Amino acid sequence: MKPITDFDSFARSINRRAFLTQSAYGLGGLALASLMGSGHAAESPIDAPRGALKTLHFAPRAKRVIHLCMAGGPSHLETFDWKPELRRLHEQPFPDSFTKGQQLAQLQGATLKARGSFVDFQKYGKNGIEISSLFPGLASVADDLCVVRSMQTEQINHDTAHAFMNTGSIIKGRPSMGSWLLYGLGAETEDLPGFVVLVSQGKSGAQPVSARQWSSGVLPSKFQGIQFQSKGDPVHYLGSPDGFCQSTQRQVVDEVNRLNGLLGESRIDPEIQTRIAQYEMALKMPSSVPELTDMSREPQSILDQYGIKQPGDGSFASNCLQARRMAERGVRMIQLYHRAWDHHSNIEDGMRDAAAATDKASAALIADLKQRGMLDDTLVLWGGEFGRTPMGQGTGRDHHILAFSVAMAGGGVKPGTYGSTDELGYRAVDNIASVHDLHATMLKLLGIDHRRLNVKFQGLDVRLTGIAGTAIDSIIA
């Protein structure tokens, strides 16, 4: 079939009349035309990726990202941010000087009382990182952790905060960070999707997570995340129907792709190319996916290290081992959502349950990657969409946007801590880091200048970091 190469001609051919008459595919074509156009070349050829970027902008430290998303907003005050003064003020009126005129979620207008941490903290590792007693697993890999204690976000509700963390915007239709990575760098595998999502759920504190969090937005849909089922068959209808052999499937796909190729010669529509690519991948997945999910050859010691009771049981622990296996097979972006951290009430039991379900496996993943020599080029990101208030909300904590913590490991990050909050954990005050800064840093670790990975859409440059963001160079080793 004729390859699509003349994207500049296509971009010039778009006018108002063509846009109106071809609106079914105009937006996607316009996006792809600008994506494949000029403006993405690096100043020097460092390491030619397989995606839209012809060369990388920086020497890459990481090749892939595993995002351990603690959905619901884990309390920074019971994870990585020890505040003895807050404990001293427990159940006393919270100082009005901190909260006057500030945006709160469900506590707006309520009588505010300080709520100290119910757990103790201890220093771990060469850098003396303070980690709560709920996370002995992460404490055991403290020398590999970079904890950012000064994160802030702009969104105080779950869905928009997730969207902001994933896409850098609350506007629907923006590409997720996994889609940006897959678009810019391409995949290292042709047998599996380059961006895979797995979801698990805890005993309480479960908030819905919508599929728009891994959408490709204005990028062609071949770059969207693919959700695998955490329990049972990871992909529905993976096997062939009775009486329908693989050679017949091959013939059908060849003919469909031939027809799509003919259509692709007359117009530049990224969705045509997506269909061709996805038909090809669908033929390979009946063999690649079962091999990926078959953990029977994993030694019992590895299953025990992750805390897996039954492989493929839908648990976060099982998903973590799957993430390592995906990383080995070239998946570019892996997101594991664990829905268990929205603790407006009963935070003591809720956080104990959530930590018990995730801590051991999170640490095992980091240690396993390190033992296999993969941690150096795999960036592991642990954290939620926002933090929790240092003021109590009954027996829990409310949403909080002015301070939260994330932890990273591998991928070229420097172990230790970055930033700090005030004495009560209410506001980040030192080396404040925005979500855009986090995205810019992640992209730089992968060899990408966040200002130079963009797409024209509705006359504007769309990028993961919008018009903001500065890479945090001091945490890059």
Buried (B, 14 or more C-beta within 10 A) or exposed (E): EEEBEEBEEBBEEBEEEEEEEBEEBBBBBBBBBBBBBEEBEBEEEBBEBBBBBEBBBBEBBBBBBBBBBBBBBBBBBBBBBBBEEBBEBEEEEBEEEBBEEEEBBEBEEEEBBBBBBBBEBEEBBEBEBBBBEBBBBBBBBBEBBBBBBBBBBBBBBBBBBBBBBBBBBBEEBBBBBBBBBBBBBBBBBEBBBBBBBBBBBBEBBBBEBEEBBBBBBBBBBBBBBBBBBBBEBBBEEEEEEEEEEEEEBEEEBEEEBEEBBEBBEEEBBBBBBBBBBBBEBBBEBBEBBBEBBEBEEBEEEBBEBBBBEEBBBBBBBBBBBBBBBBBBBBBBBBBBBBBBBBBBBBBEBBBBBBBBBBBBBBBBBBBBBBEEEBBBBBBBBBBBBBBBBBBBBEBBBBBBBBBBBBBBBBBBBBBBBBBBBBBBBBBBBEBBBBBBBBBBBBBBBBBBBBBBBBBBBEEEEBBBBBEBBBBBEEBBE
